[in-house]
Amino acid sequence: MREQWGQMCRLPSGGVVVLGYRECSAALRSRDFGHGARTTSDTTAYGLPARSFLLVDPPVHDQHRGRVAPGFTAEAIGALMPLMTEVLHERVSAFRPGDVCDVVTDVAEPLAWSVISALLRVPEEFRQDAERLLGGANPRQSGDESLNALARVKFSRAVRKTLAAAPAGRCPTDLISLFTSPWGPDGLPATQQEALATSGLILSAGYKTSVGLIANGMRALLDHPDQLRLLTESEPTPEDISKAVEEFARFDPAIQIGLRAALTDTEIAGMAIPKGTPLLLLLGAANRDPHVFDHPQRLDVTRTPRHLAFGAGKHFCLGAQLARVQARKALTVLLQARPQPAGAAEYDPRWVTRHLRSLPVRLSPNPEIA
């Protein structure tokens, strides 16, 4: 596409596809582009219902985001680290040398779900319903709509019940408490509608994307044995692990597409873009832009990439640091177990998120991991 169209292409419908890194970055950062929805009850300029602050422009976006931002500070993430460590060590130490482990179902999903459960106080038994909730958001995997609708109702009831039991206070320890406390730019607690919408957003944006970062990254390593050896022949430093995770995010991001619309008559890279024009930002393509990255199709865990996997600008992923921490801890524990391929990887047929359904590996865990 890049060879045929260049960094941007205007479609017959009038929309614009953006493939270039600098062009995508400009659209994400510029105030000339947004979603075109002013409240969560609006429809975006490209036709999707806003529902949560993810697809809403400032100032409402800033108010809703600001209310839950304290739940993603370094201090809040630090409080979750013992839980992450416990889950990972329990999972990996259960395997004996030569056993086959599925990185997705045995490691990444339990880890990501434990974090989401702690943030939203969602019980473990809701996990299957959460899968349906997420499946219903992906047109290629809608499944039984009646079951998807039931999952939405059950999730709504679970959040309402937790909200009713959450004491209001100035020192919230999880996101549910933040909804009932006077946090945020307006100094007011969240409405129940806002709490439900934001909880649903955190579930959908935080669960499978974290799974994708871990599993997609491990698959990339297994497909590049030279890079795997770099991280296993000697004990990697925290900086080595951090660089590898950033390269995973660049190389095979869990979110590959971004949507925006022109909020005024404007331009990108000399292309005139009239007000209301929808933009399809191909973030996966931008992350492999040869004008920015040397050998972009090659996994290189020693590079320090300036990727767009978590977006940029006002809508930069609120949970980016939490996802990074989960991936770093998972990668550290998995590398200690010397993973090797043990079968074919299988991708989930979703298009909103890109992640694996299964990734079997053979482990040789060190008894000290336990």
C-alpha positions as CSV (number, residue, x, y, z in Angstrom):
1,M,0.0,0.0,0.0
2,R,2.8,2.4,0.8
3,E,4.6,1.6,-2.5
4,Q,1.4,2.3,-4.4
5,W,-0.1,5.2,-2.5
6,G,2.7,6.8,-0.4
7,Q,2.1,7.8,3.2
8,M,-1.5,8.9,2.7
9,C,-4.3,8.0,0.4
10,R,-7.7,9.6,-0.3
11,L,-10.5,7.0,-0.8
12,P,-13.3,7.4,-3.3
13,S,-15.6,7.9,-0.3
14,G,-13.7,11.0,0.7
15,G,-12.0,9.4,3.7
16,V,-8.2,9.3,4.1
17,V,-6.0,6.3,5.0
18,V,-2.8,7.3,6.8
19,L,0.1,4.9,6.7
20,G,3.1,7.2,7.6
21,Y,4.5,7.5,11.1
22,R,4.9,11.3,11.0
23,E,1.5,11.7,9.4
24,C,-0.3,9.4,12.0
25,S,1.5,11.2,14.8
26,A,0.4,14.6,13.5
27,A,-3.2,13.4,13.3
28,L,-3.1,12.0,16.8
29,R,-1.5,15.1,18.4
30,S,-3.1,18.0,16.5
31,R,-6.2,19.8,17.9
32,D,-7.5,19.9,14.3
33,F,-8.4,16.2,14.6
34,G,-10.6,14.4,17.1
35,H,-13.6,12.2,17.3
36,G,-16.3,14.8,16.8
37,A,-18.3,13.7,19.9
38,R,-18.7,16.2,22.7
39,T,-20.4,13.8,25.2
40,T,-20.7,10.1,25.7
41,S,-24.2,10.3,24.3
42,D,-23.1,11.6,20.9
43,T,-22.2,9.8,17.8
44,T,-18.7,10.4,16.4
45,A,-18.1,12.2,13.1
46,Y,-17.3,8.8,11.5
47,G,-20.5,7.1,12.7
48,L,-19.7,5.2,15.9
49,P,-21.5,5.8,19.2
50,A,-19.1,7.4,21.7
51,R,-20.3,5.7,24.8
52,S,-17.1,6.3,26.8
53,F,-14.5,9.0,27.0
54,L,-12.3,7.1,24.6
55,L,-14.2,8.5,21.7
56,V,-15.1,11.9,23.2
57,D,-13.2,15.2,22.6
58,P,-12.1,17.6,25.3
59,P,-13.3,19.0,27.7
60,V,-15.6,16.1,28.6
61,H,-12.9,13.6,27.7
62,D,-10.5,15.3,30.1
63,Q,-13.1,15.3,33.0
64,H,-13.9,11.6,32.7
65,R,-10.3,10.6,32.1
66,G,-9.1,12.8,35.0
67,R,-11.5,11.0,37.4
68,V,-9.8,7.6,36.9
69,A,-6.2,8.8,36.2
70,P,-5.2,8.4,39.9
71,G,-5.8,4.7,39.4
72,F,-2.9,4.5,36.9
73,T,-0.2,6.4,38.7
74,A,3.2,4.9,39.5
75,E,2.1,4.4,43.1
76,A,-1.2,2.7,42.1
77,I,0.7,0.4,39.7
78,G,3.3,-0.4,42.3
79,A,0.5,-1.5,44.6
80,L,-0.5,-4.1,42.0
81,M,3.0,-5.5,41.5
82,P,2.9,-8.1,44.4
83,L,-0.3,-9.5,42.8
84,M,1.3,-9.7,39.4
85,T,4.4,-11.5,40.8
86,E,2.3,-14.0,42.7
87,V,0.2,-14.9,39.7
88,L,3.1,-15.3,37.4
89,H,5.2,-17.3,39.7
90,E,2.3,-19.5,40.6
91,R,1.5,-20.1,37.0
92,V,5.0,-20.8,35.6
93,S,6.3,-22.7,38.6
94,A,3.5,-25.2,38.1
95,F,5.3,-26.5,35.0
96,R,8.0,-29.1,35.1
97,P,11.0,-29.2,32.7
98,G,9.7,-30.3,29.3
99,D,6.0,-29.4,29.9
100,V,4.1,-27.4,27.3
101,C,2.6,-24.2,28.5
102,D,0.2,-22.0,26.5
103,V,1.4,-18.4,26.9
104,V,-2.1,-17.1,26.3
105,T,-4.3,-19.2,28.5
106,D,-1.8,-20.2,31.1
107,V,0.1,-16.9,31.6
108,A,-1.1,-13.8,29.8
109,E,-4.8,-14.1,30.4
110,P,-4.6,-15.0,34.1
111,L,-2.2,-12.2,34.7
112,A,-4.3,-9.6,32.8
113,W,-7.5,-10.8,34.4
114,S,-6.1,-10.6,37.9
115,V,-5.2,-6.9,37.3
116,I,-8.6,-6.1,35.8
117,S,-10.3,-7.9,38.7
118,A,-8.4,-5.9,41.2
119,L,-9.1,-2.6,39.5
120,L,-12.8,-3.2,38.9
121,R,-13.6,-5.7,41.7
122,V,-15.0,-8.0,39.1
123,P,-15.2,-11.6,40.4
124,E,-13.3,-14.5,38.7
125,E,-16.6,-16.1,37.7
126,F,-17.4,-13.2,35.4
127,R,-14.4,-13.9,33.2
128,Q,-16.3,-16.0,30.7
129,D,-19.0,-13.3,30.4
130,A,-16.2,-10.8,29.9
131,E,-15.1,-12.8,26.9
132,R,-18.6,-12.6,25.5
133,L,-18.7,-8.8,26.2
134,L,-15.5,-8.4,24.2
135,G,-16.6,-10.8,21.5
136,G,-19.8,-8.8,20.9
137,A,-17.7,-5.7,20.2
138,N,-16.0,-7.4,17.3
139,P,-18.2,-7.9,14.2
140,R,-16.3,-10.9,12.9
141,Q,-16.9,-12.7,16.2
142,S,-20.2,-11.6,17.4
143,G,-21.4,-15.1,18.4
144,D,-24.9,-15.4,20.0
145,E,-26.2,-11.9,20.4
146,S,-28.6,-12.9,23.1
147,L,-25.6,-14.2,25.2
148,N,-23.6,-11.1,24.4
149,A,-26.5,-9.0,25.6
150,L,-26.8,-11.1,28.8
151,A,-23.1,-10.5,29.4
152,R,-23.6,-6.8,29.2
153,V,-26.5,-6.9,31.6
154,K,-24.5,-9.0,34.1
155,F,-21.6,-6.7,33.9
156,S,-23.8,-3.7,34.4
157,R,-25.3,-5.3,37.5
158,A,-21.9,-6.3,38.9
159,V,-20.6,-2.7,38.5
160,R,-23.8,-1.2,40.0
161,K,-23.6,-3.6,43.0
162,T,-19.9,-2.8,43.6
163,L,-20.6,1.0,43.3
164,A,-23.4,0.7,45.9
165,A,-21.0,-1.0,48.3
166,A,-18.0,1.3,47.7
167,P,-17.5,3.9,50.4
168,A,-16.8,7.4,49.3
169,G,-13.4,8.7,50.5
170,R,-10.4,10.7,49.6
171,C,-7.9,7.7,49.4
172,P,-9.4,5.3,46.9
173,T,-7.6,2.0,46.4
174,D,-9.2,0.9,43.1
175,L,-11.1,2.4,40.2
176,I,-14.5,1.7,41.6
177,S,-13.7,3.8,44.7
178,L,-12.5,6.6,42.4
179,F,-16.0,6.7,40.8
180,T,-17.6,7.4,44.2
181,S,-15.0,10.0,45.3
182,P,-14.8,13.7,44.3
183,W,-11.8,13.2,41.9
184,G,-11.4,14.8,38.5
185,P,-11.3,18.4,37.2
186,D,-14.9,19.1,38.2
187,G,-14.4,17.9,41.8
188,L,-17.5,15.7,41.6
189,P,-18.1,12.0,41.8
190,A,-19.0,10.1,38.6
191,T,-22.6,9.5,37.6
192,Q,-23.6,5.9,37.4
193,Q,-23.8,6.1,33.6
194,E,-20.2,7.4,33.5
195,A,-19.0,4.7,35.9
196,L,-20.6,2.0,33.8
197,A,-19.2,3.3,30.5
198,T,-15.7,3.8,31.9
199,S,-15.7,0.4,33.6
200,G,-16.7,-1.2,30.3
201,L,-13.9,0.8,28.5
202,I,-11.3,-0.3,31.0
203,L,-12.4,-4.0,30.7
204,S,-12.3,-3.9,26.9
205,A,-9.2,-1.8,26.5
206,G,-7.2,-3.2,29.3
207,Y,-7.7,-6.9,29.3
208,K,-7.1,-8.3,25.8
209,T,-4.7,-5.6,24.8
210,S,-2.4,-6.6,27.7
211,V,-2.8,-10.2,26.7
212,G,-1.8,-9.2,23.1
213,L,1.3,-7.3,24.2
214,I,2.6,-10.3,26.1
215,A,1.6,-13.1,23.7
216,N,2.3,-11.2,20.4
217,G,5.7,-10.3,21.8
218,M,6.6,-13.8,22.9
219,R,5.5,-15.1,19.5
220,A,7.8,-12.5,17.8
221,L,10.7,-13.7,19.9
222,L,10.1,-17.4,19.1
223,D,9.9,-16.5,15.4
224,H,13.3,-14.7,15.7
225,P,15.6,-17.2,17.6
226,D,18.6,-14.8,17.4
227,Q,16.6,-12.2,19.4
228,L,15.5,-14.9,21.9
229,R,19.1,-15.9,22.4
230,L,20.0,-12.3,23.1
231,L,17.6,-12.4,26.1
232,T,18.4,-15.9,27.3
233,E,22.1,-16.5,26.9
234,S,22.8,-14.1,29.8
235,E,20.4,-12.7,32.4
236,P,18.8,-9.6,30.8
237,T,18.8,-6.3,32.7
238,P,15.6,-4.4,33.5
239,E,16.6,-2.1,30.7
240,D,16.9,-5.0,28.2
241,I,13.4,-6.2,29.2
242,S,12.0,-2.7,28.8
243,K,13.5,-2.3,25.3
244,A,12.2,-5.7,24.3
245,V,8.6,-4.8,25.4
246,E,8.7,-1.5,23.5
247,E,9.9,-3.4,20.4
248,F,7.1,-5.9,20.8
249,A,4.6,-3.0,20.9
250,R,6.1,-1.6,17.7
251,F,6.5,-4.9,15.8
252,D,3.0,-6.4,16.4
253,P,0.8,-4.1,18.4
254,A,-2.5,-5.3,19.9
255,I,-4.3,-2.2,18.5
256,Q,-3.5,-1.6,14.8
257,I,-6.1,0.9,13.8
258,G,-7.0,4.4,15.0
259,L,-9.9,6.6,14.0
260,R,-10.1,10.4,13.8
261,A,-12.0,13.1,12.0
262,A,-11.0,16.6,10.9
263,L,-12.6,19.1,13.2
264,T,-11.8,22.0,10.9
265,D,-10.5,22.5,7.4
266,T,-6.9,21.5,7.7
267,E,-4.0,19.6,6.1
268,I,-1.4,16.9,6.7
269,A,1.8,16.7,4.8
270,G,0.4,19.0,2.1
271,M,-2.9,17.1,1.6
272,A,-5.9,19.3,2.1
273,I,-8.4,17.6,4.5
274,P,-11.8,19.3,4.7
275,K,-13.8,19.5,8.0
276,G,-15.6,16.2,8.8
277,T,-13.2,14.0,6.8
278,P,-12.8,10.6,8.5
279,L,-9.2,9.3,8.9
280,L,-8.2,5.7,9.2
281,L,-4.9,5.6,10.9
282,L,-3.0,2.4,10.3
283,L,-0.8,2.4,13.4
284,G,0.7,-1.0,12.5
285,A,1.9,0.4,9.2
286,A,3.1,3.6,10.9
287,N,5.2,1.5,13.3
288,R,7.0,-0.1,10.3
289,D,7.5,3.1,8.4
290,P,10.9,2.8,6.6
291,H,11.3,6.5,6.7
292,V,11.6,6.4,10.5
293,F,12.7,2.8,11.4
294,D,15.8,1.0,10.1
295,H,14.9,-2.4,8.8
296,P,11.3,-2.0,10.1
297,Q,10.2,-5.6,9.3
298,R,12.9,-7.0,11.5
299,L,12.4,-7.6,15.2
300,D,15.3,-5.9,17.1
301,V,15.1,-6.0,20.9
302,T,18.1,-3.7,21.2
303,R,16.4,-0.7,19.5
304,T,14.5,2.0,21.4
305,P,11.6,2.6,19.1
306,R,9.3,5.7,19.0
307,H,6.2,3.7,18.3
308,L,2.5,4.7,18.2
309,A,1.2,1.4,19.7
310,F,-0.3,3.4,22.6
311,G,-1.4,6.3,20.5
312,A,-0.3,9.9,21.2
313,G,-1.6,13.3,22.3
314,K,-4.7,13.8,24.4
315,H,-5.9,10.3,23.9
316,F,-2.6,8.5,24.7
317,C,-3.5,5.2,26.3
318,L,-4.2,5.8,30.0
319,G,-3.2,2.3,30.9
320,A,0.0,2.2,28.8
321,Q,2.3,2.0,31.8
322,L,0.3,-0.7,33.5
323,A,0.4,-2.7,30.3
324,R,4.1,-2.2,30.0
325,V,4.7,-3.4,33.6
326,Q,2.6,-6.5,33.1
327,A,4.5,-7.3,29.9
328,R,7.9,-6.7,31.5
329,K,7.1,-9.0,34.5
330,A,5.6,-11.7,32.3
331,L,8.6,-11.6,29.9
332,T,11.1,-11.8,32.8
333,V,9.5,-14.9,34.3
334,L,9.0,-16.6,30.9
335,L,12.6,-16.0,29.8
336,Q,13.8,-17.6,33.1
337,A,11.9,-20.7,32.0
338,R,13.8,-20.8,28.6
339,P,10.7,-21.0,26.3
340,Q,10.9,-22.9,23.0
341,P,8.3,-23.3,20.3
342,A,6.0,-26.3,20.9
343,G,3.3,-26.0,18.2
344,A,1.6,-23.6,15.9
345,A,0.3,-20.3,17.1
346,E,-3.3,-19.4,16.5
347,Y,-4.7,-15.9,16.2
348,D,-8.1,-14.8,17.4
349,P,-10.2,-13.7,14.4
350,R,-11.0,-10.2,15.9
351,W,-10.2,-7.0,14.1
352,V,-10.6,-4.4,16.8
353,T,-7.8,-6.1,18.8
354,R,-5.1,-8.3,17.4
355,H,-3.9,-11.0,19.6
356,L,-3.3,-14.7,19.8
357,R,-5.8,-17.3,21.0
358,S,-3.1,-19.9,21.6
359,L,0.8,-20.0,21.8
360,P,2.2,-23.3,23.0
361,V,5.8,-23.2,24.3
362,R,8.0,-25.8,26.0
363,L,9.4,-24.7,29.3
364,S,12.5,-25.6,31.3
365,P,11.6,-23.7,34.5
366,N,14.2,-23.0,37.1
367,P,13.2,-24.3,40.5
368,E,14.2,-21.0,42.0
369,I,11.3,-19.3,40.2
370,A,8.9,-20.9,42.7
